Amino acid sequence: MNTVFRKLWPIYLAYLLSQFGNWAFRTGVVYAIYDQQNGSNTVLGWTIVLVYVPIVIGGKLLSPLADRFNSRNMLIFIDCIRALLLVPILFIPALDSSFSVAICLIIVTLLSLFTPVFSSAQSVYIRKTIDKENITPSLAIISNLDWFSTLVGTMCGPLLLMYFDFKNIVIVDLLTFVASLLIFIFLLQKGSEHKEEKRQNDKEKELPLSGEKLDKMTNLTILAIFFLNLGAGVINVYPNVVARNVYGVGEVGLSYIYLANGIGGFLGAFMIARLRKKFKLINIITSSSIFIACSLLGMSILNNFYLSIITSSLMLLFGQFFGVGVHSYLLKNNPANQAGRITGLFMYATFSGVALNAILFATLLSKAQVQTVSIFLIFCAASSFVSMMLLFMYKVRLSKQANIDEMHKVHSSN
């Protein structure tokens, strides 16, 4: 763990700063638009779509670029682009017109387009800087920082809207991107990943068939990630809906939900680094999909504000088990020179599910009726059960492949 911190602390510091500003901005703009449109579920759903669909596109089409260019330079370039994209919002008077809302959504869309490329460049740097055994702890730290910044950022977003102009949130986000950029320029070591990359590539060349066989089953894992997030993606609209339209607790209640959800996600990312020492990653991933489905069923019981907070927080806790576990599993079992592509596929599957969930929410739940929201959450739970079945299929195939490999070794030795 000390080695991980020593090698990656600039990455962690930059990520913490930029994610705090990013979540404060994202939460603020989504709720501001949602509130301006009188709590319209359709507007909320399509706003989430515009936030996440570009991540799907970027993950599929742009993330492989992270494998072709120096990861440090990619991180610097993306932070420059993200900071420049925020500048036009500073010249918008207020979010009280269709034009200003459209400008904000366009900028949010473009920011989202670069999100998977940033994550892929980050994964490439991590994969090529540390050994494979430290991948899970390093990603768990990233997820911990993500949830800490989410916890603070999502709490601050709605509350800042109560006391300050929306531009102040934009300025905070802009400053965090600039700070992240300066860290990458002055603190990220040049070429520190190349020595470890060469050592890992030499090892991987000794076992080409293993990586190749695992890669053939990657699509089944990606499909499981999609169905899991088709269900779990409802968490992006759940806090706003239950706070405003189900329980009527407003911005303060929304902040309470985000606080509890952030703690749940933070604990999940904290615990996965320890659980992977006792259990196989694939078993943690499969079990998590079951618990996520059960949590979603609990979230469908919309008659108690505290029950909604507890079940949604548990869903995010197990969601971190799944997300960190499956991402590190894929990175560990694929070559280092494919880390960007793998992270891109991971984000593609994740946000495809999230975006489709938001589309269904926007089209099927135009009115905030408690009964229809509850039925939708049951559908989300069913989708997570599908993910569980796909993972069981993956484990069966993996076991069969292991038996075949063992038989080949026996015949070769004879």
Buried (B, 14 or more C-beta within 10 A) or exposed (E): EEEBEEBBBBBBBBBBBBBBBBBBBBBBBBBBBBBBBEBBBBBBBBBBBBBBBBBBBBBBBBBBBBBEEBBBEBBBBBBBBBBEBBEEBEEBEEBEEEEBBEBBBEBBBEBBBBBBBBBBBBBBBBBBBBEBEBBBBBBBBBBBBBBBBBBBBBBBBBBBBEEEEBBBBBBBBBBBBBBBBBBBEEEBEEEBBEEBBEEBEEEBEEEEEEBEBBBEBBEBBBBBBBBBBBBBBBBBBBBBBBBBBBBEBEBEBBBBBBBBBBBBBBBBBBBBBEBBEEEEBBBBBBBBBBBBBBBBBBBBEBEEBEEBBBBBBBBBBBBBBBBBBBBBBBBBBBBBBBBBBBBBBBBBBBBBBBBBBBBBBBEBBBEBEBEBBBBBBEBBBBBBBBBBEBBEBBBEBBEEBEEEEEEEEEEEEE
